[in-house]
Structures are given as C-alpha cells and as structure tokens.
Amino acid sequence: MYESDEIVIIGGDTDARRLAGAEDVEWFPAIAAMFSRDGSTASHLWFVRSGARPRTDALAALADTATSLDAAVAGSKILDLDDPGHLLSVGFATDVFDSPYTGLDDDELDQGQYDVVRDVAAVGGESLFVRRDLARGLGGPDRLLPSLAAATDFCQRARLRGARVIVVPSSEVLVVDGGTEREPWRERAGRLRAMGKVYGPLTLLWTVPVAFLSGFADSTLSLFLGRWTFFDWLRAWAWNLVRLPNTLGERRRARHARAVGDEELFRYQVSGSVSLKRTSSQLSDRIRARLPGEDAIGVEAIGQELRRPSLIVGVAAVFLVLIAVRSLWSFGLPAVGESLAFPGSWLAGLGAYAGGWNPAGFGSEEVLPPLVAVVSVLRGLTLDSGRLAEYVAIAGSALLGVWGTVRLLRGWGIKAVPGTLAGLVYVTGSAYQGLASQTAIGTMIGLGVVPLVLRLALARWPKTALGRAGRVAAIGASTGIVALASPTLLLVPVVALLVWALINVNDGGAWRAVAISGAGVVLAIPMLFPWAGAVDLNVFLTQGAAFWSTSIVVVAATMIAAVAVVVSAPRRLALVAGWGGVLAAGGALLARSAGLGGGSEIGYAGLTLVTLGLAAITGAALEAITRSETSGWRRIVGGVAVAGALVLLAASSTVLLGGRAGLPPDRYREALAFTEARPGDAAESRVLLLGAPGELPGDERIIEGAAYRVVSAPTVELWEADLAAPRPADDALHAELLSVIAGETSRAGEALASFGIRWIVIMQDQPYAAAWSERLTGQLDIVSLSAGLENETYEIEAAGAFRSMTSAGIAWPSVGADYEGTAETGSRLTVRDNAHGRWGPAPWAQSGVWNEVSADSGTAAFAPIGERRTQAILAAVWLSVLVVSAWAGRRFG
C-alpha cells in the first residue's frame, strides 16, 4: 500500500503561501529549496498542478505501475473536470520541435480505448510521478517554463538519462479544459528552450532554422483564421535570445550525464510540424465550412463553389499579378534608374539609415531615405535573401493593393468581382505603369497600403474609447508605413478623403474620416525620423522631374466611363465615380507639374491619386451595370461606362509583358557583371559609369554634356541611388575627368586608380561615347575590355585601384558600408571615402580627401551619429507602440 509521506506547496504567489499556512503544510519557492532540506525518506515525488483534482486511487495506480515496470516518470490520464467523459490526454508524442501530439479529437470521449500502459514521449504537467533521485539529479521542472512545456522538457531530459517515461490510464486526474484555439506564446518559447537543452549540435543545426521558418508559416496562415500570432512568434524567439546564456548553462547540465543519443528522443516523434499541421487543418475546415450543401466536401458542392464568379475572378487576379512580376522571382529588380538591388545586408542597411555612413558615390554623412530602412526590414524578414525580398516587396504590395481596393470599395457597396477588377487596374493600370516606367520603387511599394488607410478611416467608428484609440493608432501606423516607403504619399490619403468629404459635404462620417486620417498623419511623422530631421524639403520636393504620358485612348476611356457612371448609376456609385474622376484629373495635373517646379516625388504622389481614381471609376462602372436601378436609358449609358472600364482593364494587360511589373529592362546588372570574372575581389574597387543625362542609375553628375558617377562593383545597390552634394573627393574626381577629356594626360589610369576606380563603362550608342573612347584608348595605363561585352568597357592597369588599402598595399573589400580585411598590427589603412572624423578605429587622420585609420582590428567603420541612431530607435519603438495599440483596440475595444 502506497501513501504520501508529506504534502508541500512549491512556487506560486502570496495566495499559495497563505494556503500553505491554512493547510499547515510547508511552502517552498522552488523545488531546489525542497531538495536542499534534509531528512525526507520519500522515494518518489508526485507533482500535481494547482487546480487539478486526482481521483482517490490516482496515486496508488501511479506508484504501483511505475515501480513494477521500473519507470522513472509516470503520468495520468487527463479528463475534463466539467465533463469527465471528455478525454484530454493519455500521454503524448511530440514532433521534432517538441509540440505535443495527443492523437485525440477535440471532442474525444473516454471509452477505455486507450486504457493500456505504454511508453510515451512525455506526459502532461497536471500529474507527474517521478523517482526522487532522478528529479533531484535533473533539478526538477524548469521554473521558467509554463506547465506543458515544463513537463515535456522534464520528460525529455529524463529520457536523455536513459529513464523510462510511461502513462498509466488507471490513474485519472480531472482538470479544467483550457482549449487549444490560442496557444500562449510562452508555450512556444518553452518548446524552443527545451530543444536547445537536449538536442545534439547536428540536430540543432537543422531544427532551429526549420523551427523558425515553420513558425513564420504558421503565423502567416493563422491570419486567415482571424488569429494574429505573428508577435507571439517574435516574442517567443526574442525571449529565448535574451535567455540564451541561461539555456546554454542548462544544456550543459542536461547533457552532462546523458546515457542515450538523439535517436532515443526521435523514437516517439511524429513527422512534420504538429502546430503547422493543426493550423492548416483548421484553415481547411474553415474553407470547407463555407462550401454549400450538406456534404461539405462533396464534388458537386466544390464544383458549384469553383464556378462562383468572385472566386474565379479572385484567382485570376492573383494569377495575373504573379505573371506580371514573374521575372522578379528569377532575377530580382532590374538595375535601371531608381530600381536597384536592395542593400546586401539587412543589418548594414538599417545601420546606415540609423546614423551610419551613406555609401553613395564617395560616401557622406547625409541621412539615407527611409525606403532603405523599409527594404532592409523586408530583407531581414526574408532571411536576408535579396532577390526574395525584392520579389515580396513588389508582388506583395500588388496583391495587398488588390485586396485593399476590394475592401475599400466594398464599403461603398461594390461587390467582390468589380472590386477585384478595380484592384487590378489599381496595381497594373496606366498610372501604375507610369510609376514603374519611372522606376519609382518606393511609391510602388507604398501603393499597396494606401487603400487600407482609406478603408480604416472610412470604416464604422468603434463604440468604445479603447476601440477608437486603436483605430486612430492603426491609421497612424499604416500611414507611417506608406510614408516610409515614399514620404510624399504621407498626405495622399488625407487629400483623397478630403475630396470624398467635399463631394459628400453633408456626410459626417466622411468628415470624421478626414479628421482621423489627419491625426494619423501627425502620428506617422515621428516614424520618419531621422530622415525628417535632416532632409531639405524644398530640395526633396523639387529635385528631378516626373512626366506622365499615357495613351489618348486611356484618357478618353477614363473620361467617358466617369461621366457615364455619374449620369446613370445609383447615387452612391455615382459619387464614387465622381470622386475617382476628380482624383484622376487632379493627380494627372500633379504628375505633369514639372514645368511648374514640381519634382519627381510630387509627380509620384500625383500618379498615386490617378491610380486610385481609375480604380474607383472601374469598380463603380462594373457594379452599376449589375444593379436593378440601372434600367432603360440608364442601362445603355451604363454599358458605355462598362466599355470605358474594359478599356482601362485592357490597358492594364500590357504590364504582363516582360514580367517586371512594368519596370524597364535591366541595364546595369549585366553591364557590371564582368567585374565578378576579373582577378581579385570586385568589392575592392569602384566602377566609373559614363552615360547620357538621365540614363545612369540614381543621381548623376554632368561633365561636358555627359553624365557620370561612381558605383560599387559588382552591382549598384539601392542605398547608392541618391548622391549627396559634392564634397572634396567628388570635386577632385570632376577636375581629373576634365583633365582627361581635355587630353592633358596620358596616364589617366594612375589618377583614377587613386579614387578606387578600377573599371570604366561607357553606356552604348551615346553621342559623347566617341570622344571619351578616343581619350581612354590613348591612355598608357588603361586597356579595353570591350570584346564580347555589350558596352564599351575599360580596365585600369595602374596599381592601387582599391577603395581601401593598408600601408603594405593590401586591399580591404567593402562589406556593407564598412571595410574588412586581414589585421595588420601597427599598420595604417587608407579609406577612400570622403574624409570624416567619425571613421575609425582611432587614431583618425585626413589624408588628402580621404581617411586614414588604424588597421590593427581588421575592420574600418564609421561611428554612427548618436542623435540619429536614437531617433531611428525611437521611431521603431513608436511604430511598435502604434501597432500594439491598434491590436489592443481591435481585440478588446
């Protein structure tokens, strides 16, 4: 006969201590404190979770079975306290990520079908019967982990010691069913910690990255179930990173006396990710539940659903968008104009934006545009894959734009089919193609979020104060994201809503939308720092020139469709079409405002208004023709409107050509690809590009009618697009090029090598090419590489054509915005970027127009400007606060 030696309470708050006093039992803050006490004669420990109710014979069944089978750990059958016939757990297997798999249905009844003692991967923490010496050796359950994760972790550590873990169904414990709809983030975090403790290095090498990816996929799919678990996923990983040193210490303790390898842990594991399978199953069930008919998965029912126009059009829209960006998947963004590869490292990109070195040209301390921060974050989220980040940026924005347009127009009574077609016009139409042709990458990315900002502002106003605060925070966050991608889009939602309010002058909701959108702008502005605190807005808004030119057929179709809908459609749809017409007209004027001093950024904002207007006109026209009110002469006029909308749709199809989302063909990735095949590291040197004005990537400088600029090899990256005002090194290069074109030197290579320039590329078929070709061909230390290359290309043979070089003549390649190489104690490194005292390591000295620093550490870097870095961190924190506030307002408001 087994009986308890004593009862103690471990852990808990003041209520637990008060209970211990009332029941006259001892209380310990942790199990280690209990182990430190001498005198106990108990051979086993029985851990019972607070709130659990064991049946009277539960302990006896555990003790008898565990001792007879020589099991070190035993667990009970777990039943629902409110419904004792409901079976919750009889031990469980796990997947490789330690997610529990019970094999039970959610409504499984206890009919004795599992009443057999068996070995399992783990048992729940509600009832855990453990041999005392094993518990002492393992240190007991991990105090940092919640119940289920702690029990799984304990069982895994026990099995690593060679202990046997069984479940005893004759021991029954009743608990309150917590459900599985939303898993606490700490359970996720606990499983990651448990993995880190027990698995060997080789297992961790593949399980950790796969766990990261499967968790990201699970969080993404959960969105379609109405569960926002992304931040839970991030929080679980962050929690483990913070506690990594402690986990490593616990790992040494867990694996120190191991008796078996990882293969023993694999014996009771199921394949795949249990969490991902569960989410996918729930999503599948949700989809099936929406299918018509009594037989939810019947072939006829599925066939009927597949014939629904909204589904067909939706799938077709997604397919067309993916076809329109197909080339980006294989090659990334074409290197042309402002369309350039994302920075090579997401951390380097964020660091450069947050007060770091601007690497454009010969570099400067000028702040980078916020788009660099956006694309760097995207690159980080795609595991630092540049090509994938570029594809996600453009394709994801387009798909989000279609979805947002559907949501926006639905609020005005426009159903899914016309809304989806309007969304296609929004992200592939004539105005969008205008943005693409001018390589306005930032605006193309921000465009996808604009309809969501409008939808949030126009949606039904929440009833509670918390809900309203959350709504305003959501508008502020989404407006800020739009502005980070393209700052001039900051005011586009307010302008669009103001036009809507003026058209619906008696609609209080429209004016409220203007007010809260304006509040969103105010909330979004702090997110633009440090850029907002350093930029010259006059220069920013007037530099460059955007000019939108479209077919007269598209212009005529837009005007005809807008007027026809206004004349023939029901009032609400007529107002939508009128709103679209005003936006299209006003936006077109902004898009062609270069003659009035407007810069390219103003033109991009105008094109955004145009594409909003075209989408509204298209949606209203296609919806109006389906309404019963549109009859008689109205139906005839409505047919004219539909014809105009179809012209806009047809014009959108041209974006499918090339598969680049309308962007021009690549010019500079291929033009610079030869640098990777040359001896040495391409990142050690620069390339001098010569071309016609307006043809070079990003900004350019002009000399004798030709445009020129220096870029990095082997490819030009986005953070090099915007050149700062000329600094000493820029002026020195300009003077040197004037000397070359004037024919004053026969050794131009030696002079250009001192700027870190190793190659010169003259873009083909330009009127100035012959003059430059003549001058360069006559140089004694420059050789032609043009054979087999599309552009006229030269290589400098003079020594020292490096961006940075030690006093021993060893080149250090650029890594991000820094330089790295082999450390040379006592040596100096010349960094051929514009001189600035924040370059290090110390001591720093100016060498002509360059920097000279110590080569002792093997790294040369620009010390971030503290004020700007603080501003960037505060901007990120502010965005997080807005996102969390928006989530809280939606969930609890």
Secondary structure, DSSP 8 states (H G I E B T S, - for coil): ----S--EEES--HHHHHHHHHHT-EEESSHHHHHTS-----SEEEEE-TT-EE-TTHHHHHHHHHHHTT-SEEEEEEEESS-TTBEEES-BEE-TT--EE----TT-B-SSTT-S-EE-SB--TTEEEEEHHHHHHHTSS-TTS-HHHHHHHHHHHHHHTT--EEEEEEEEEEE----SSS--HHHHHHHHHHHHHHS-HHHHHHHHHHHHHHHHHHHHHHGGGT---HHHHHHHHHHHHHTHHHHHHHHHHHHHT--S-HHHHHTTB-SS-HHHHHHHHHHHHHHHHHS-SSSTT-HHHHHHHHT-HHHHHHHHHHHHHHHHTHHHHHH-S--BTTB-B--S-HHHHHHHHTT--B-STT-BS----HHHHHHHHHHHHTTT-HHHHHHIIIIIHHHHHHHHHHHHHHTTT--HHHHHHHHHHHHHSHHHHHHHHTT-HHHHHHHTTHHHHHHHHHS---SSHHHHHHHHHHHHHHHHHHHHH-GGGGGHHHHHHHHHHHHTTT-HHHHHHHHHHHHHHHHHGGGGTTHHHH--HHHHHHSS-------HHHHHHHHHHHHHHHHHS-HHHHHHHHHHHHHHHHHHHHHTGGGGT--HHHHHHHHHHHHHHHHHHHHHHHHHTTSTT--THHHHHHHHHHHHHHHHHHHHGGGGGGGSTT-----HHHHHGGGGGSSS-GGGSEEEEEE-TT-SSS--EEETTEEEEEEESS--BGGGSS--S--HHHHHHHHHHHHHHTT--S-HHHHHHTTTEEEEEE-SS-TTHHHHHHHHHT-TTEEE--TT-SSEEEEE-STT--SEEETTS-B--EETTEEE----TT-EEEE-S---TTEESSS-EEETTEEEEE-SSSEEEE---HHHHHHHHHHHHHHHHHHHHHHHHHHH-
